[in-house]
């Protein structure tokens, strides 16, 4: 069964901006999960990665620095838990513990360095989405008579931004 293009656009918006999982998107729109997965795969094949857009939207709303800080914090907690497990493990030889600790130190350094160089593609898309959001707020406040026209072009343009920056 063919679905209206608006349904496909709404599916993307629910996934990217409202952060619904694919099952919830399908339920909300009354389509099968397979259909939503197919739309997502087709979009990715056309250069519109819903996952990257979702991450960028999240970064635009919470800020790149906060997002990176949360990721580093999660990593550090896991890192410390593994170190604690290594300390108390009785069945691991001291030399193996030393090798594991060296590997952890290397992973820690790589993670911290990567956090410092957060994905430029995602950062660019987050900025573009933030600009579009601010433009929408501006149009709504200053030119409400043009709101419908703005909304009409916004969704396809959002897809275009994802293809360019995503």
Secondary structure, DSSP 8 states (H G I E B T S, - for coil): ----HHHHHHHHHHHHTS---HHHHHHHHT--HHHHHHHHHHHHHTT--HHHHHHHHHHHHH-HHHHHHHHHHHHHHHHHHHHHHHHH-SSS-HHHHHHHHHHHHHHHHHHHHHHHT--HHHHHHHHHHHHHHHHHHHHHHH-GGGHHHHHHHHHHHHHHHHHHH-
